[in-house]
Amino acid sequence: MPELVSPGQTAQAAGRVPMYTPEFAADPHRCYRQLRERFGTLAPVELAPGVPATLVLGYRTAVRILNDPERFPADPRTWEAGVPADCPVLPMMQWRPNALRNAGREHTRYRQANTVGLTGVDHHRLQVTVERVAVSLINSFCVAGSADLVRDYAFPLAFRVLNQLLGCSVEIAAQAAEGFRAIFEGIGAERGNELLADALLQLAQFKRAHPGEDVTTRLLRHPVGLSDTEMVHQLATLYGAGIEPQQNLIVNTLLLLLVDDRFRGSALGGSLSTRDALDEVLFDDPPMANFCFSYPPRDVLVDDRWLPAHQPVVISMAACNTDPAIRGGQFTGNRSHLAWGAGPHACPASSLAYLIAQEAVDQLLDALPEINLAVPTTELRWRPGPFHRALSALPVVFAPAPPLPEG
């Protein structure tokens, strides 16, 4: 059991571990193990230079925190008041009028609108959309015999599918994607925030004038009566979840399928499926590895450690899912991971994300079953950043194939 630490002493107990370095990105699981050995279920970290936080490493501790919004509310405004405007992680963590960054009545209001907007998606039509987009992208590189599955497949697929779901034009969506990439990587994040807000305001205003059968229109029509400003932030949340994490889920699953012999045989009748690979990735390398922020309004004692008031508490889904206290045995078919969060802020779009990722992976492997990595796994590079688990590139080679018929 960790020693009892008094309020305000957590940072002095040991040097905080930076989560923004290339070294952390290269092998985060080693870092999680070391943190667990030193600190137990809660560890002092830095999300960016000078930005302290507590990282939750224990599965059961995380579940308790995620289901205790009174002691661990998601509203960051008091914390945010002391953070410089150019802080690279601020755009990811700052208050917004959306369900992720509010508690109580406002959280319920935003959550209701988003749930209705997302549950209105026709899964069959979505599957057809993913197939059509996948085939078009595969045809753009199948003759060449090589591709980067991040740049050439996963990112444009997630991007185009989300545009279809939101009823967003390519021009507006391109600006939104540029903004989000800057935010996720913490490079030019303030400018990225401005680009994103402007693009999403354009989308909200366009759909007010030209409604359709899409998520944006359902949000606008919801009885809670979202303003244009509120719509910008609902759409920002959907873009945040629908592009980078979706891309990373597809890529991380493809990597597992390409390097793990348990899955390599699945296309030829093996026992493990794409869905099994997705679940394993969601346990071990979830696309959002560290997320689900909360900000205790007062010092709070958890697992014999005092967590300071108004300092971020960050759930490490990757560390919690691999917590030795709950891991052991065969995990095939087990979906008790925290990759979608838990409690009142759990992701309402998990079924859509599963469908998109599974269809994207299956379409690619059906079209190019002999696909292989173009480089050793030791040469793959993970993008720095405290929140995501994201490859910079996934280069592959395969026998050149003729284009697929497009419907």
N, C-alpha and C positions, 0 to 999 in steps of 0.2 A: 504494500500500500504506500502511495506517495506520502512524503512528510507533509504535515500541516503547514501551510504558508499563509501568512497574515495579509490583510488587504494592502495593496500597493507594493508588495514585495515580489510579486510574480516575475517581473522583468529583471529584478536583481538576482533572482535565484540562480540564473545562468544566462549566458549570452543567447539572445534570440536567434533562431535559425532563419536565414533569408530564404524565401520561397520564390524569388524572382530571378534567380541566377541560372545560367546554362547548366551548371552542375546539378542543381535540383531537378531541372527538366529532364536531364539525361537518365537519372535513376531515382525517381521520387520514392519508390518503395524502400530503398535502402535508407533514405532519410526518415521515412515513417518508422521503420524498425528501430533506428537509433533514438528517435524521439520517444518512442514507447519505452525503450529500455531506461532512458534517463528520467522521464517525467510521468510515465503511466498513461492515463487516458486523456490528459489535457497537457498541451505543450505550448510554451511561449515562442512565437514566430514573428517575423516581419513580412508583411505583404508587399511592401515597397520600402525603400530607405526611409526610416523614421516613422513607419506606420506599424505599430505593434498590434498584435491580435493573439487570441488563444485558439489553437487548432485542436479540434476534438478528434481523438484517435480511437476511442472506445465505442463499439457498436451500441451497447445498451445505454451508455451515457448520451450518445447522439439521439437515440429514440426518445429518451426522457426530455431532452432539450427541445427537440422538434415538436413535441406534443405539449409543451408548456409555454404558450405564447404570453402569458401574464408575466412570468419572470424573464422570459427571453423574447421580447417583442422584436419585430423586424424593422421598426422605424429608426432610421439612422440619424435623424436631424440634429440631436444634441452632439453626437460624435462628429458629424460633418462640419459643425460650426468651427471646430478647431483644426480643420484640415485645409492645407493650401489649395487654391483653385487649380494649380497645375499638377496636383498629385496624380500619378499615372493610374492608380486604381480607383480614383474617385468616380469616374463615369460608370464603372461597374457596380459601385456600392452606394452611390448617393440616393437621397430620397427622390422618389418620383410618385406621382399620383397613380399608382397601380397596386395590384394585389401583393406583389413581392415585397414592397417597401412600406406597407401599412399594417396596422393591427385593428382589431375591433370592428366597429361599424363600417369604416371605409374599406377595410380589407374585404368584408362580406359583400359590399356593393360591387367592387371591382371584380371579385371572384365570380359572382353570379353572372355578370355580363360576359366574361371570358368563357365560362363553362358553357353557356348557351351558344356562343359563337363557335366554339370548337365541336360541341356535340352535334351541331347541325351538319358537319362534314359527312358526305356520303362516302363510305369506305370503298365501295365498289368503284365509284368514279375516281377516287383518289388512287386506287391501285392501277386503273387504266392510265391515269395521268403519269404516274411514276414509270410505268412500262413504256409509254410513248417517249418520255424524256430520256429514259435510259437507252433505248434503242437508238435515238438520234445521236446521243453522245458516243455510244459504242461505235456507230458508223463513222464518226469523225476521226477515229484512230485505229480501227480494226485492221485496215490494210497496211498500216505502217509497221505492225509487229512490235510496237513498244508504246508506252504511255506513262504519264505520271498520274496515278489514280486520285491524287488530291486535286491537282490543277485541272485535269482533263475530265474527271468523272464526278467525284463526290461533291466538290464545291459547286460546280454548275448545276448538278442535279438537285441538291438541296435548295439552291437559289431559285431555280426555275419552278420547282414544285411549290415552294412557299409563295412565290408570286401568284401562281394559279389559285392557291387557297385564299389569298387575301384580295385577289382581283387587282393586282398591282401591275402597272406598266413596266416594261423593261427599263426605261429611262429613270423612273423614280426609284426602282429597286436597285439599280446600279449605284446610285448615290448612297442609298441606305447601306448597302453592303460595304462600300468604301469606309463609311463612318464606323460601322461595327468592327471591321477588321482592326482599325486603329485603336478602338476601345479595348478589344480583347487582348491585344498585344501590348497595350500600355505605351505605345509610341505615337505621339501626336494625338493623345486621347482627347484633349480639350477640343481641338479642331474636328476630330471624329464625331464628338457629341453634337457639334453644331451642324455638321453635314447630315447626320441622322435625323435630328429634330426637323430640319427644313424639308427633307424628303418625305417624312411621315405626315407632316402637316399637308403637304401637297396631296398625298394619298387620301387622307381623311376628307379634305375639301372636294376632291374629285368624286369620291364615292357618295358624298351627300348629294351631289348634283346628278350622279349617274349610278344609282344603286344596282346591285346585281345579286347573283346567288353565290355569295362569298362570305368569308368570316368578317371582313371589314363592315359590310352592310348589316350583318346581324348584330354586330356591336353597336353600330349607329342606331339601330332600331330598338335596342333593348330599353325597357321602361325606366331604367335608372337614369337615362338621359345624359349620356356622356358628352362633355363639351369637346371642342376641337383640341384644346390642350390635353384633356384627359385621353382623348383618342390617340394623340401622338404617343403617349406613354403606354397605352395598351398595345399599340402596334410595335413600339420599341421592344416590349417584352416578348412579343411573338417572334419578331425578327431575331432577338437575342437567342431564343430557344430553337428557332427553326433553321438557322443557317450554320453557325459555327459548331454547336454541339451535335447537330444532325450529321454534318460532314464528318466530324470526328468519330461518331459512332459507326458510320459506314466504313471509314478508313481503318479504324482499329479492329473492326470485325474482319475486314478483308486481310489485314496483316496476320491475324490469328489463323485464318483459314489457309493462308499461303505457307505458314511456317510450321504448323502443328500437324503431325502425321495423323492424329486422331480425327482431324477434319478433312485432311487431304483426300481421304478415300470416300468421303460422304457423297461426292458427286457420282461415284461409281457404285453406290449402294451401301455405303457405310452407315453405321447406326446413329451417328451424331449429325444433327441437322443445322441449318443456318440459324434457326431459332436458339439452339443450344449454344452456338458460337456467340450470338448476340448476348445471351444471358451471362456467359462467362466473361465477356468484355465488360458488361455492366457491373459485374462483381469486381474484376481485377483492374481494369483500365477504363473506368467510366469517362465519357467525354468531358463532363464537368467534374473534375476530381475533387475540388475543394470549393464549396459554395454554401448556400443556405445560411446567410449571415443573420445574426441577431445581436442586440445591443442591450444588455441588462441595465435597467434604470437605476439600480443600486448594486453595491457589492453583494455577490451571491456565492454561497459555499456549495461547491459541487465536487464530489469525490475527494473530500478533504483538501480542496484547494479553493482559495478565494479568487473569484474572477472579478476584475475591477469594473465599476460602473461605467457605462457608456463606451467601453472598449469592445471592438468587434469580437464575436465568438463565431468561428468558421467551422462548419462541419466538413471533415475530410471524408467524403464518401468512399474514396479509394482506400484510405487507411481503415475506416470502420468496417468496410466489407471484407477486409483481409485480417481483421482482428482475430488473433489466435483463440480468444475466449469464445468465439462463435463459429470459427472455421474448423472443418475436419470432415473427412469422408467425401463422398461423391456429391457434387453440386449440380449435376445435370438435371434440368427441370426445376431447379430451385430459384424462385424469383423474390427472395426476401431481402435482396440488396437495397441499398439506400440511394441508388443512382438517380431515382426520380424524387428524392426527398421523402418526407413523411409528415403526417399531421396536417394542419390547416393550410400549409403552403406546398403540399405535394403537387407535383406537375400534373395538370389536368389534361395534358396532350400525350401521355405516354403511349396510348394505343395507336395514335397516329404516327408517332416516332418509330415504334416497332414496325408498323406496316411499311413505312417508307424505306427504312433501312433494310428490312428483309427482302422487299421487292427489288431494291437497287442491287443488293449483293447477288440474289438469285439470277437476275437478268444478266449480270456481267459474267458469272461463272457458267451459266448455260450457253452463252455466246462464245466464251473463250475458256473452255474447260482445262486447257493445258497451260494456263497462265502461271508465271513464276516471277519471283523477285529478280530484279536486274542487278542488285548489289547484295553483298552480305548484310545481315541484319545489323552488324556492328557499325555499318556506314550510314544507317538511317539516323536522322536527326530530329529531335523533339523540340518544338517551339517553346522558348522560355515564357514564363508567365505563371502566377501563383494559382490560377483557377482551372485552366483547361489541361487536357492530356491530348496533345495534338502534334501529329507528325508534320514536318515541313514539306515532305514529299514522300510518295510511295511509288518509286519507279519499278515497272514490270516489263517483262518481255513475253512474247507468245508467237506462235506460228501465225503469219498474216492470214486473215480470213476475209472473205467477201462481205460486203455490207448486208445487213439484215433487211428484210422487207419492212417498210414503215407504213403503218395504217393511217 
